[in-house]
Amino acid sequence: MGSGDELVARYSANGAMVGRARRAEVRARGLWHAAGVVLVRSGDGERVYVHRRSPGKDVFPGAYDCWAGGVVAAGETPAECARRELAEELGIRGVVPRPLFTHVYDVPPIRCHNFAFEVRWDGPIVHQPEEIVSGRWMPLAALREWADDPGAPLVPDGRLGLREWLRRFG
């Protein structure tokens, strides 16, 4: 089954899970869905792991993101999604992401409830080559500059989530 045939959870505009649809249909029709996204901070909390998305991604290819994550699959909770994506994209296992907040990204055709989580991690990071081209630890001060600079190469939904995280916790 190709990624476009993957069944994902459908959500309503107010954030309730209402069914399922093929990923390709969600993208093509701009349907509401959800994602589990995880901010990976160093153990001391002073740095965040930032990665560059592969050029083959269906959304925001080649851009940088400070959130590891992806679309909530049918039958999956946002927390389960966050753990799965963290393991798939960055090879991080054995940690429980801490829930932070939910933010809405509504710029059609992308209409998504992003369930944000955080982990502290000083272990190895192993990129999933189909998803991530490269990555590095970025000091919080530099990441804050990226969040405030509309010309910085951050994915738009990730920037929105980062700005909310900085407002609440930074």
C-alpha positions in Angstrom: 0.0 0.0 0.0 1.5 3.4 -1.0 1.5 6.3 1.4 -1.5 7.9 -0.5 -3.5 4.8 0.3 -2.7 4.9 4.0 -5.8 5.4 6.2 -5.6 8.4 8.4 -7.9 9.7 11.2 -10.2 12.5 10.1 -11.0 15.3 12.5 -13.7 18.0 12.6 -12.8 21.7 12.5 -13.3 21.7 16.3 -10.8 18.9 16.9 -13.0 15.8 17.4 -12.1 12.6 15.6 -14.9 11.9 13.2 -13.7 9.0 10.9 -11.0 8.0 8.5 -10.0 8.7 5.0 -7.2 7.8 2.6 -4.2 10.1 3.0 -4.4 11.1 -0.7 -8.0 12.1 -0.2 -7.2 14.2 2.9 -4.5 16.0 0.9 -6.5 16.4 -2.3 -9.7 17.7 -0.7 -8.1 19.7 2.2 -9.9 17.6 4.9 -9.3 18.2 8.6 -6.9 15.8 10.1 -4.4 15.6 13.0 -0.7 15.2 13.6 1.4 14.2 16.5 4.5 16.4 16.6 7.4 16.2 19.1 10.0 18.9 20.0 13.2 17.1 20.9 15.3 19.1 23.4 18.7 18.3 24.8 18.8 17.0 28.3 19.8 20.4 29.6 17.0 22.0 27.6 19.3 24.5 25.9 19.1 23.1 22.4 16.4 21.8 20.0 17.0 19.2 17.3 16.2 20.7 13.9 16.1 18.6 10.7 15.7 19.2 7.0 12.8 17.4 5.3 13.5 15.3 2.2 12.7 16.8 -1.2 10.2 13.9 -1.7 7.9 14.9 1.1 4.3 15.6 0.1 4.1 18.7 2.3 6.8 21.4 2.6 9.6 19.4 0.9 13.1 20.5 1.6 12.2 22.9 4.4 13.5 22.7 8.0 11.4 21.6 11.0 12.0 21.5 14.7 9.1 19.0 15.2 9.4 15.3 14.5 6.0 14.0 13.6 3.3 13.1 11.1 -0.3 12.4 10.4 -2.4 10.5 13.0 -3.3 7.1 11.4 -6.8 5.7 11.6 -7.2 4.0 15.0 -4.2 5.8 16.5 -4.2 8.4 19.3 -2.1 11.6 18.8 0.2 10.3 21.6 0.7 7.0 19.9 1.4 8.8 16.7 4.0 11.0 18.4 5.9 8.0 19.8 5.7 6.2 16.4 6.9 9.2 14.4 9.7 9.9 16.9 11.0 6.4 16.5 10.5 6.3 12.7 12.0 9.7 11.8 14.8 10.1 14.4 15.3 6.6 15.9 14.4 7.8 19.4 12.8 5.1 21.5 12.2 4.4 25.1 10.9 7.9 26.1 7.4 9.1 26.7 6.6 12.4 25.0 5.1 15.0 27.4 1.9 16.6 26.1 2.2 20.4 25.6 -0.7 21.9 23.7 -2.7 21.6 20.5 -2.4 24.2 17.8 -4.4 24.5 14.6 -2.9 25.1 11.2 -5.7 26.1 8.8 -4.1 27.2 5.5 -6.0 25.3 2.9 -5.4 22.8 1.5 -3.7 21.9 4.9 -6.2 21.9 7.8 -4.6 20.1 10.8 -4.8 19.9 14.5 -1.2 19.5 15.7 -1.0 17.7 19.0 2.4 19.0 20.4 4.7 17.0 22.7 8.2 17.3 24.0 11.0 15.0 25.0 14.5 15.5 26.4 17.1 13.4 24.7 20.9 13.2 24.6 21.2 9.8 22.9 21.9 9.0 19.3 19.7 10.2 16.5 19.2 8.1 13.4 17.4 9.7 10.4 14.8 7.9 8.3 16.4 8.7 4.9 13.0 8.9 3.1 11.9 11.6 5.5 15.0 13.5 6.6 18.0 14.7 4.7 20.1 16.1 7.6 19.8 17.5 11.1 21.6 19.3 13.9 21.2 20.7 17.4 20.3 24.4 17.5 20.6 26.7 20.5 17.3 28.1 21.7 18.4 31.6 21.0 19.1 30.8 17.3 15.8 28.9 17.0 13.9 31.9 18.5 15.5 34.1 15.7 14.3 31.6 13.1 10.8 31.7 14.6 10.7 35.5 14.4 12.2 35.7 10.8 9.6 35.2 8.1 12.4 34.5 5.7 13.9 31.6 7.8 13.5 28.2 6.1 11.1 26.7 8.7 7.9 24.9 7.6 4.9 27.2 8.2 3.0 24.9 10.6 6.2 24.1 12.5 6.9 27.9 12.9 3.4 28.4 14.2 3.9 25.6 16.8 7.3 26.9 17.7 6.0 30.4 18.3 3.3 29.0 20.5 5.9 26.9 22.4 8.1 30.0 22.9 5.1 32.0 24.1 4.2 29.4 26.7 7.5 28.0 27.8 10.4 30.0 26.3 
